[in-house]
Amino acid sequence: MKRFLILIFSLVMFAAAVSCSQPTNESFDLDFVSMLDTSGTDLEGMKVKYLFDTTINWATAAAPDTYLGYSFDTTLADAAMKRVSDIENEMNFKLDIENRTGVFEYVKAPIMSGVYVADIASSISDMWGDYCQLGLFVGMSKVSDYIDVNDTEKWGQLAFNESMFYKDDLYGVVPALWPELTHINFGYPIVFNGNILASRGLTDPREYVENKQWTWDKFEETVAAAHVEEGGTVKHYGFIGAERMIAEMYIFSNGSNIISKQDDGSYAFGLYDYRGQAAMEACNRFINDTCKNYIAKHGLGYNHDKIAQCFASEEAVMAAVYTGYIYGRDAIVSQEVYDFGILSWPHGPDVEPGFTFGVVENIYTAMVIPVTAKSPETSAMIMNSLYEPLEGYEDRQAVQEYMTHNYFFDERDASVFFAMYDNCIYNYYHWFGAGELVNYIGFNSATEYAQQHGEALETSFGNNVVPIIEAMVSMHGTYKGHD
């Protein structure tokens, strides 16, 4: 208890020190209007600095030759540039966009020292989650006149922002209305080569998804049937995917979740319930028994690029891939595979038929307002105006039509893609470590694994997850609809 009180006291003193040590910034006497109408706002030529991290998804390296995440000479980049020009003229200010990699590393020391570094910063949501605990950002409740966090269509569903909740507030948002920026940051759809499956006389697996028959058993049957050997040599493996990805998707596909509400109203680590253990056993069978000879194995780990390349080169007929390889500037799958399709992950026996989900670990375009910003209210107002829907992509239907036309071969693929996107689960890997959650595939018994790791995971849950739940309940009254 004494150490706990000392920690609280230290955090209070730190917050006070940051507040007192902030330099005296230029004062702007601004007449703000409502967040929905900025036509009467005059920012008097104010310069607003926006630090933008050019690494915009897990799949690819940073690309400095982009504009707010879009490659130059594309319709999306043009629309983004027009938006910036329009709001600069409308509100009389200058948006100074500074591209760099590792924005989350760059801003930490200056803000902790009370030094101005930017008015808005965009980078990786999980890293922002660490900094929320240090008090480095302005809570969204403080700028609620300009940013309505309940507008999840605009600022992201809860799973996308989940890591940036802490104690009693949300400290960051994501630009969910702009195409690609969040759509390329979740996992893991299964892609398949339609030509190869058709050449083998196999059913288009989209039909299983449509008929709510896409189960673990059907998945294993399809992977085995897709496998092609000629003269004792593998021509096409049935499936490729990093074991960690496979393990993660299996464990969520039977309805288990990191967070489970208990009968007494408390929350506890939930992956080791009967649903989670059944998923672990099924995953072990898939990888180490029933389909072990049909899976291309390269010790892939986090090598998403290798997985996408193996699928594109037809080494494998099916693959679990990060969405940045399907859609966006680095879409190797849609660029190089003529007739590919998209499937949701197969579901287990303890969920409703047709259960569909995606997982999110990081959103790479998560935005925060540093506590040392010149005017947090101005930052919030500009974020709100900037990230209105882009011209030509005013609603979800327009974005889906754009995706179907530019990336997909079948409207059903876009439907599955968005169904996974809409039902994403935050995986909390940042707080636990990936190995702690998915290394069960090395154990013969899921029960044995749970017994060995349960206590450590419960401790981490209490230290890192509970404060996030507290903030979500504080702001929304519930944790994701759990009364």
N, C-alpha and C positions, 0 to 999 in steps of 0.2 A: 504493500500500500504506500509506503514511504517513497519508493522509487517511482510509483505511478504519480504521486502528488508532485514530486520534483519535475517529472516530465511535463505535467500540465503547466506548472509554473514557468518552466523553460519556454514552452510554446507561447504562453501569454507574453513573456518578456520579448521573445523574438518578434511577435506580431507588433508589439509596441515599438521595438527598435526599427523595424522596417518602416513603420509609419513615420517615425520621427526623423529617420535618416533620408527620406525622400528629398531630392533637390526641389527647390522652388521652381516649378515649371511655369511657362508663360500662361497667364490667365486669359481665358476666353469667356467673355460675357455673352452667352449665346441664348437665343430665344428658341427653345425646342418646341416642336409641335408633336402631335401624336405619331406613334410608330407607323401608322398606316398612311400618313400623308406628310411628306417632307418638302412639299412644293414651296412652303414659306420659310424654309430654313436657309440661313446665310451663315456659313462657317468662316466667312471673312478671310478667305485665302489660306486657311489652316492647312498645314502639311501633316498628313496622317501616314504613319509608317506601318506597313504590313509585311512582316517576315513570313515568307512562304517557303516551306520545305519542298524541294523538287523531287524527293522520293515519295511517290504517291501511292505505291502499293507494295505489298510484300514480294510480289513476283519479279519485279524488275529493278534495275539499277536507276539511280537518279538521272534525270534528263533536264539539264539546264536550259535547253532550247524549247521551253514551253512557257505558256502564259496561263497562270492560275491552274495548272494541271493539264492543259490541253496543248497538243502539238500545234506549232504555228502553221499557217496556211490551211487550216481546217475550218469548217463552218462553226464549230464550237469555240475555237479560239477567237474567231472574228466576233462571235456573239458576246463573248466575255469582254473583249476589248471595247466593244460598243457600249456594254453596260457600264464599265468603268468611266468612259468618257461622258455618258449621259448623266450619271449621278454626280460626277465632278462639276459639270456645268450647272446642274440643277441646284446643288447645295453650296457651290463656290468653295471648293477645297481641292487639294491635290493629294491623290493616293499614291504614295511612294512604295511600290512593290519591290521588295528586295528578295531575290531568289538565293537560296543557299541550301546546302545539305546539313543535316544534324541541327535543325533549329532548336530542338528540345535541349541539346547540350549547350548551344550558344547562349541561350537566354538565362540559364539558371543562376550563374554567379552574379551578373548585373542586378537581377531582380532581388536576390538575397541581400545584396549590398545597398538596396534602395536606389539604384541607378536606373534612369530611363533607358530602355532598349528598344521598345516598339509600342505601338498602340494596339496592334492585333498580331497574333502569332498563330501559324498553322503548322502542325506537325503530328506526331504519333500519339494516339489517344491513351495508350497504356502508360507512356512516359509522362504525359500530363497528369495521369492518375497519381503518380508518385508525388508530383509537385503540388497537387491539390492539398495533400497532407501537410505540406510545408507552408501553406498560406500564401502562395506566390501569385494567385489569380483572383480576379474579382468574381464573386458568386453571381450567377445569373439572376438570382432574386433581387440583387441590387440594381439591375438594369432591366427589370421586367416591364418598364414602360416602353421599351424598344425591342426587346426580344421575348416572344411568347414561347417558352419552352414546352408548353402544352400543345403547340402546333408541331406534332411529330412528323407530319408530312414535309414540313419545311426544314426542321432542325434535327430530324433523325429519330427513329424508333428507339426505345429505351435501351435495347441491346447495344446500339452503336455508341451511346453516351454513357453506358453503365460504369465504365472505369473512372469516369470523371465526376461521379457523385462522391461526396464525403461529408459525413456527420449530419449536416442540415441544409446542404445546398448542392447545386450542380454548377460546375466550374468551366464547362466547355460545351460546345455544340458542333454539329457537322452539317455541311451544306447539302442536304438530302435532295433538294429539288433540281440541282444541276446534274445533268447526265454524266455517267461514268464515275464520278469521284467517290461515291460510296458503293456503287454497283460492282466495282472491281476489287472490293475489300472484304469479301466473305468466301466461305468454302462450304462443302466441296462438291460441286455437281459432278456427276459421272457423265463423261462424254463417250460416245461410241461412234465407230466407223460404220455408217449405214451400208456402204458398198460391200464391205467384207461380210457383214452379217447376211445381206441379201444373197451374196454369191454362195453362201452355205445353206440357203433356204431357211434361214431362221426368222422367227417372228420379230417384227420391229418392236423392241422393248418399250417404246412409247405406249403401245397398246396395254401393256401390263400396268403402267402408271395410270393411264386413263381409266382402266377398269378396277383400279384399287387392288391390284393383285401383285404389286411390286414388293414382294416379301423377301426376307433373307434367303429362303429356300429357292425362290425363283431367280434371285440374283446369282446364287451359286450355280444353278443349272445353266444360266445364260453364259456365265464366265467359262464354264467347262465346255459348252458347245461351241463357243467362239474360238477356242484354242485350235491352232492349226499346226500340225507336224507333217513333214514330208521327208520320207526316207530316214526317219529317226532324228531329224533336225527340226527345231522349232522355227516355223516361218512367222507365225503371229502368236504372241502370248494372248491369253484371254483377257488379262487385266494387268494394269500397272498402277501403283500408288505407294507412297511412303507409308510404312507401317504405322507411323504416328497418326497420319491422316485417317487411315482405315480404322484404327482403334478409337479415335475421337468420334468419328461418325457413327460407328456401331453403338457406342455407349449412350449417345443421345437418341438413337433411333428407336429405342424401346420405351421412351417416356421418362427416363431418368434425367435428373438435372443436378447441377451443383448445389442449388438451394432448394431445400424442402421445408415446408411449413409443418410444424409439429402440432399435435392436438392441444397443447397448452398455449399456442399462439407464438411460440418462439420459432426461430429458424435454425436449421442444422445442415451440415454437409450431407447431400442426398444421393451421391452417385452409387453408394454401396447398398441400396435397397434391392429388393428382389428383381426389379426390372433391370437395374444396372448390372447385377451379377449375371443375369441371363444373357445380357448383351456381351459381357466379357467372355463368357463361355462360347457364345456363337462366333465372336471374333477370333478367338483362339482356334476354333475348328476351321474357319475359313482360311486363315493364314498358314496354319501348321498341319492341317489334315486334308479336308475335302478339296481345297483348291490350291494346295501348296505347289503343285507342278504346273499350274496354269498362270501363275503370277510372275511377272518379270521382276527380278530382285537385283538391285544394284547398291544396296546399302544407302538408300537415297536420303534418309533423314529429312532435312529441310530443303532438299534440292528440287524445288518446284520446276525449275527450268529444265532439268533433265527429264522429268516426268512428261512435261508437255512435248519436248522434242521426241521422246520415244513414241508417244502417241502419234505425233505428226508424221513420223517416218514409218508408221505402220508396224513398228515392233510389237505394239499391243493394240488389240481391237477396242478395248475399253480402258478408261483411266479416270482416276479421281484427281481433279485439277483445281487449282486456285482460279478464281473468276477473272483475274487480270490476264489470263491466257486465252479467255474466250471473248472478252469484250474490252474495248479500249485501245490505247495506242500500241500495246504490245501483244495483241491478240493472235498469237502464233497458231492456235487451233483453228480459228475461223479464217485465217489468212492462207493456211496451207493444206487443210483437209477439206476436200470438195463436199462430201456429203456426211457431215457429222450431225449427231443429235445430242440432246441433253436430257438427262434423267435425274430425278431426285434420288436421295439415298434410300435404299430399301428399308422397310420398317419391320419391327419385331412383332411378336404376338400379343404384347400387352398394351398396344395403342390401337386407336381406331384405324380401320383400313384406309389407306390414302394419306396417312400421317406424313406431313412434309415439313422440313425445317432446313435451316442453314446454320452455320456457326460463324461467329465473328471474334477475332482475337484483337485486331487493331483496325482503327480507321486512320489512315495516314493524312487526312485533311481535316483533322479536328482543330477547331479554333478556340483560342482563349484570349482573355484580356488581362495583360499583366497589371499587378497592383500599382506599378509605377507608370502606367499609361498617362498621357497628359490629361485626358478627360475620358473616363470609362463610358460615360453616357454617349459621348460622340462616337467612340469606337463601336458601341452596340448599335447605334443608329445607322452607321455606315455598313456594318455587317448585315443588318436587316435589309437595307436597300440594295446592297450588292448582290445578295443571294436570293433575290426574287427569281422566279423562273426565267430562264433565258428566252429570248425571242425565238419563236418557232418550236419551243419545247415547253409550252405553258402548262401542260398537265401530264398525268401519268400515261394516258393513252398515247400522247404524242411521243413520249420517250420510248414506250414499248414498240410503237410503229417504227421509230428510228432504229431500234435495236434489231427488229425483225428484218428490216430492209437491208441493213448494213452488215449484220453479223450472222444471222441465223437462216436456216434453210426451211424451217417449218414454224408456223405460229405456235405450235404446241411447245416448242423449245423456249420461246419467250415467256409463255405462261408458266412453265415449270421454273424457269429462272427467277421470275418475280415472286412465285409462291415461296421459294426458298428464301429469297431476299426479305419478304414480308414477315417471315416467321423465324428470324435469326435468334440464336441463343448465344449470349456472351459466355465464352468458355473459361474465363478467369485464369488462363494459363500463366499470365504475368504474375499472379499472386501465389501460385502454387509451384510453378515449374512444370514444364510439359511432362517430364519423365514421371513425376509423382502421380499423374493422372492416367497415363496410358501405358506404362511399362508392364501392366498386367499381362500383356501378350507373352511375356517370358515366363509366366507361371503356369503350372498345370491346373491350378485351382484358383478361381477368382476369390473364393472365400479365404484361401490362404493369403492372397495378396492383400485383401481388405484388412485382415487381422494384423498384418505386419505394418501397414501404412496408415491405418485409420486414425490413430491417435495424433500423429503429426499433422495430418490433413485437417483434423478437427481444430487443432491449435491455430493453424494458419487461417482457417475459416473464421475463427473468433477475432483474430487480429486484423485481418484485411477485408473480409467480406462483410462482416456485420456492420462496420461503419458505412459501407455503401448502401446496405439495406436500410439503415437508419435514415440516411439522407433521402432515399426514394420514398420511404414511408412519410417522412416529414413534409416532402413537397407534394406528394400525390395521395397521401392518405392510406395507400396500400403498397405492397411490393408486387407490381405487375398483376394487379387484379385480385391478389389473395387478400381477402378481408382480414 
